[in-house]
Amino acid sequence: MKLPSSRWLRDNCPCTKCLHPITQERTVTLIDVPDVRAAAVNTDSSGALTVDWGDGHIGVFPAELLAERPELTTAPVGLATVLRLDYSELDTAVGMQRWLETLLTQGAIVVEHTPNVDGEVVRLAERIGYARPTNFGTIFDVRSKPDPNNSAYTAAGLDLHTDLPNWAGPPDFQFLHALANEATGGDSTLADGVAIANALRVSEPKTFEVLATTPVPFRFHDSDDDIRFTCPIIQTDAGDNPVAIRFNNWIRDIDPSADDTFYDAYMVLWRMLRDPANVLTLRLAAGDTLCFDNRRILHGRTEFDPQSGRRHLQGCYADRDMVESRLRKLLL
């Protein structure tokens, strides 16, 4: 094992003077330590490291503290189908792990036989940590209603989209619990936006570049809020790999600078999102909760007839930080 630098060791000393014994948060302030050169370093048979800084301060580093911390192996694999999990399985560590790992890798999963109780979708999210509130509240009802402030609250079909791209940090995950789905129509549609962006990067790199670099304004406004954010439709990492997508035609704001170069690229993406080969269609039964990655998976629905039967979904959002945190605790 390569020995860390004296500065790293002093900065990460695990003694109770440097690490709060209850909160496990760092209390040492490195800039206030006059000399961080180790005077003596010894390793015992277990691999633990004892460091004496020569000023009366001694730190003991267990071997596991010095080992590299593996990250979660949850790289996306593409949305080929939507797996299903029974609600009762979430009472087991194995079931919880399967739920969270599927969310992080495949991007979507259906939890069957969710209790058909008002607000149960939030209680489902609270198995992970907490539900994230937005301007629509902590929980929102998806059903046709008069004077809607969002297209979701109509009976119209909804093209594929991601929720709240007008926020600087859109919700990471969305849960939609079907309390009733008896109306004619109203099937759910899904598409893997990151997979489509990857395909676009290979087949039409210039189009990909336009969508990954052109700032696009998004805006939601009603009587209470005016929330805006400008960002390219395709978001990439340092290696130019697509990692997220923002696509919502209803709240894409007016952009006076948009030209044919942008619109040509936008239409290419639209056509890919309309291609049946890229779209999964499923019907949620009462008790089904569709859980999906809102930064990666676009969702929509077919038009439904509100006179033909009751259709009522309740939804909420959750943060990736909490999903990954819960999974890490399960894997410990």
C-alpha positions in Angstrom: 0.0 0.0 0.0 1.3 3.4 -0.9 1.7 5.6 2.2 -0.5 8.7 2.1 1.1 12.1 2.5 1.6 13.6 5.9 -0.9 16.3 5.1 -3.5 13.8 4.1 -2.9 11.8 7.2 -3.2 14.9 9.5 -6.3 16.0 7.6 -8.0 12.6 8.0 -6.8 11.7 11.5 -9.6 9.6 13.1 -8.9 10.4 16.7 -11.7 12.0 18.8 -9.9 15.3 18.8 -10.0 15.4 15.0 -13.2 13.5 14.2 -16.4 14.2 16.3 -17.2 10.9 18.1 -21.0 11.3 17.5 -21.4 13.1 14.2 -18.3 11.6 12.6 -17.5 14.9 11.0 -14.1 16.4 10.7 -13.2 18.9 13.4 -9.5 19.5 12.6 -8.8 22.7 10.5 -5.7 21.9 8.6 -4.7 25.6 8.0 -4.5 26.0 11.8 -2.0 23.1 12.2 1.4 24.7 12.1 3.4 21.6 11.0 1.9 18.5 9.3 5.1 16.6 8.9 5.0 13.1 10.5 7.8 12.5 12.9 7.3 8.7 13.1 5.1 6.2 11.2 4.7 2.6 12.2 2.5 -0.2 10.7 1.4 -3.2 12.8 0.5 -6.8 11.7 -3.2 -5.8 11.0 -2.1 -3.1 8.6 -3.1 -0.3 11.0 -0.9 2.8 10.8 0.2 4.8 13.8 1.5 8.3 13.1 3.3 10.5 15.6 3.5 14.2 14.5 6.0 15.0 17.2 3.9 17.6 18.9 2.1 15.3 21.3 -0.6 14.4 18.7 -0.8 10.7 17.7 -3.2 9.2 15.2 -4.1 5.5 14.7 -5.5 4.7 11.2 -7.2 1.3 10.9 -6.4 -0.6 7.7 -9.9 -0.3 6.4 -9.7 3.5 6.6 -6.7 3.6 4.3 -8.2 1.2 1.8 -9.8 2.6 -1.3 -13.6 2.9 -1.0 -15.4 1.2 -3.9 -18.1 3.2 -5.5 -21.5 1.7 -6.3 -21.3 -0.5 -9.5 -24.5 0.9 -10.9 -23.6 2.1 -14.4 -26.7 2.4 -16.7 -27.3 -0.7 -18.9 -30.2 0.5 -21.1 -34.0 0.2 -20.8 -34.9 -3.1 -22.5 -37.9 -3.9 -20.3 -39.4 -2.8 -17.0 -38.8 -5.3 -14.2 -41.4 -5.8 -11.6 -41.1 -6.3 -7.8 -43.8 -7.2 -5.3 -44.3 -4.6 -2.6 -43.9 -7.3 0.1 -40.3 -7.9 -1.0 -39.4 -4.4 0.2 -39.6 -5.7 3.7 -36.4 -7.7 3.0 -32.9 -6.4 2.5 -32.6 -8.4 -0.7 -35.8 -6.9 -2.1 -34.8 -3.3 -1.2 -31.4 -3.9 -2.8 -33.0 -5.2 -6.0 -35.4 -2.2 -6.1 -32.6 0.4 -5.7 -30.1 -1.3 -7.9 -32.6 -1.6 -10.7 -33.5 2.1 -10.4 -29.9 3.0 -10.7 -28.9 0.7 -13.5 -32.0 0.0 -15.7 -33.7 3.3 -14.8 -37.2 2.0 -14.1 -39.0 -0.6 -12.1 -42.7 -1.3 -11.2 -43.5 -2.1 -7.6 -46.7 -4.2 -7.7 -49.4 -4.5 -5.0 -48.6 -1.2 -3.4 -51.4 -0.6 -0.9 -54.1 1.4 -2.5 -54.1 4.1 0.2 -54.0 7.8 -0.3 -50.4 9.1 0.2 -48.8 5.6 0.1 -46.5 6.8 -2.7 -44.8 9.2 -0.2 -44.5 6.4 2.4 -42.8 4.3 -0.3 -40.3 7.1 -0.9 -39.7 7.3 2.8 -38.4 3.7 2.8 -35.4 5.3 1.1 -35.2 8.6 3.0 -37.8 11.3 2.3 -39.8 12.6 -0.6 -38.6 15.8 -2.3 -41.1 18.7 -2.3 -41.4 21.0 -5.3 -43.8 23.8 -6.3 -46.4 21.0 -6.9 -46.1 20.0 -3.2 -44.6 16.8 -1.7 -47.3 14.7 -3.3 -49.2 15.4 -6.5 -52.4 13.9 -8.0 -52.4 13.1 -11.7 -56.0 13.2 -12.9 -58.1 15.2 -15.2 -59.4 18.4 -13.5 -60.8 21.8 -14.4 -58.5 24.8 -14.8 -55.3 22.7 -14.8 -51.9 24.5 -14.3 -50.1 21.5 -16.0 -50.8 19.3 -19.0 -50.6 16.2 -16.8 -53.9 17.3 -15.2 -55.8 16.9 -18.4 -57.0 13.8 -20.3 -54.8 14.6 -23.2 -52.0 12.3 -24.3 -48.6 13.4 -23.1 -45.6 13.2 -25.3 -42.4 11.8 -23.8 -40.8 14.3 -21.4 -38.8 14.8 -18.3 -40.3 16.6 -15.3 -39.2 20.0 -14.1 -36.3 20.8 -16.5 -37.1 24.4 -15.5 -35.4 23.7 -12.1 -31.6 24.1 -11.7 -31.7 20.6 -10.1 -34.7 18.6 -11.5 -35.9 15.7 -9.3 -33.7 12.6 -9.8 -36.4 10.0 -9.4 -40.2 10.0 -9.8 -42.7 7.5 -8.3 -46.2 7.2 -9.8 -48.7 5.1 -7.9 -51.8 4.0 -9.7 -54.7 4.2 -7.3 -57.1 3.6 -10.2 -56.6 3.1 -13.9 -60.0 2.0 -15.3 -60.4 4.6 -18.1 -60.0 3.7 -21.8 -56.5 4.7 -22.8 -53.9 6.2 -20.4 -51.2 3.7 -21.0 -47.7 4.8 -19.8 -44.8 5.3 -22.2 -41.1 5.3 -21.5 -37.9 5.9 -23.4 -34.3 5.9 -22.3 -33.1 9.4 -23.1 -29.5 8.8 -22.3 -29.4 5.7 -24.6 -31.0 7.7 -27.4 -28.5 10.5 -26.9 -25.7 7.9 -27.1 -27.1 6.5 -30.3 -27.3 10.1 -31.6 -23.7 10.8 -30.7 -22.6 7.9 -32.9 -25.0 8.3 -35.8 -25.2 12.1 -36.0 -22.4 13.7 -34.0 -23.1 17.2 -35.2 -26.7 17.0 -34.1 -25.5 15.6 -30.8 -23.1 18.5 -30.4 -25.9 21.1 -31.1 -28.2 19.5 -28.5 -25.3 19.2 -25.9 -24.0 22.7 -26.2 -27.0 25.0 -27.1 -28.6 26.6 -24.1 -32.3 26.0 -24.0 -34.6 28.0 -21.7 -37.3 26.2 -19.7 -40.0 28.0 -17.7 -43.0 27.1 -15.5 -45.2 30.0 -14.4 -48.6 30.2 -12.8 -50.3 32.4 -10.3 -47.9 31.4 -7.6 -44.5 30.6 -9.2 -42.2 31.6 -12.0 -39.3 29.0 -12.1 -36.8 29.2 -14.9 -33.6 27.5 -15.9 -31.5 27.5 -19.1 -29.5 24.4 -20.0 -28.7 22.2 -23.0 -31.1 19.4 -23.7 -28.4 16.8 -23.4 -26.0 17.0 -20.4 -22.6 15.4 -20.7 -19.7 14.5 -18.4 -16.1 15.5 -18.8 -15.6 12.8 -21.4 -18.5 14.1 -23.5 -20.7 11.2 -22.5 -24.4 11.9 -22.1 -25.5 11.5 -18.5 -28.8 13.2 -18.4 -31.5 14.8 -20.6 -33.9 17.7 -20.2 -36.8 17.5 -22.6 -40.3 19.0 -22.1 -42.0 20.6 -25.0 -44.7 22.3 -22.9 -42.4 24.4 -20.8 -39.6 25.0 -23.2 -39.6 28.8 -23.1 -39.4 31.3 -25.9 -35.8 31.6 -27.2 -35.4 34.5 -29.7 -31.9 33.2 -30.6 -33.1 29.7 -31.7 -32.3 29.2 -35.4 -32.6 26.4 -38.0 -29.5 24.7 -36.7 -31.1 24.2 -33.4 -34.5 23.3 -34.8 -33.0 20.7 -37.2 -31.3 19.0 -34.3 -34.4 19.2 -32.2 -36.5 17.6 -34.9 -34.0 14.7 -35.2 -34.4 14.0 -31.5 -38.1 14.3 -31.7 -38.2 11.7 -34.5 -36.1 9.3 -32.4 -38.5 9.8 -29.5 -41.5 9.0 -31.8 -39.8 5.9 -33.1 -41.7 2.9 -31.7 -38.4 1.0 -31.5 -37.3 3.4 -28.8 -40.5 3.5 -26.8 -41.8 1.0 -24.2 -45.6 1.0 -23.5 -47.1 -0.5 -20.4 -50.3 -0.3 -18.5 -50.3 0.3 -14.8 -52.9 -1.6 -12.8 -54.3 -0.4 -9.5 -51.5 -0.9 -7.0 -48.7 -0.6 -9.5 -46.1 2.1 -8.7 -43.8 3.1 -11.6 -40.5 4.2 -10.2 -38.0 5.8 -12.7 -35.0 8.0 -13.2 -36.3 11.4 -14.2 -32.9 12.6 -15.4 -32.6 9.7 -17.8 -36.0 8.2 -18.6 -38.6 10.2 -20.5 -42.2 9.3 -19.7 -45.6 10.0 -21.2 -49.0 8.5 -21.6 -51.6 7.9 -24.3 -54.8 9.9 -24.3 -57.6 8.6 -22.1 -61.4 9.1 -21.9 -62.2 10.4 -18.4 -65.9 9.4 -18.9 -65.0 5.7 -19.4 -63.7 5.1 -15.9 -61.7 6.5 -13.1 -58.0 7.2 -13.6 -56.0 8.5 -10.6 -52.3 8.4 -10.1 -50.4 10.0 -7.1 -46.7 10.9 -7.5 -43.7 12.2 -5.7 -40.0 12.7 -6.2 -36.8 11.4 -4.5 -33.2 12.5 -4.7 -30.4 10.3 -6.0 -28.2 11.0 -3.0 -30.8 9.3 -0.8 -31.2 6.3 -3.1 -27.5 5.8 -3.3 -27.1 6.3 0.5 -29.8 3.7 1.3 -28.2 1.2 -1.1 -24.7 1.8 0.5 -26.2 1.1 4.0 -27.7 -2.1 2.7 -24.4 -3.2 1.3 -22.4 -2.6 4.4 
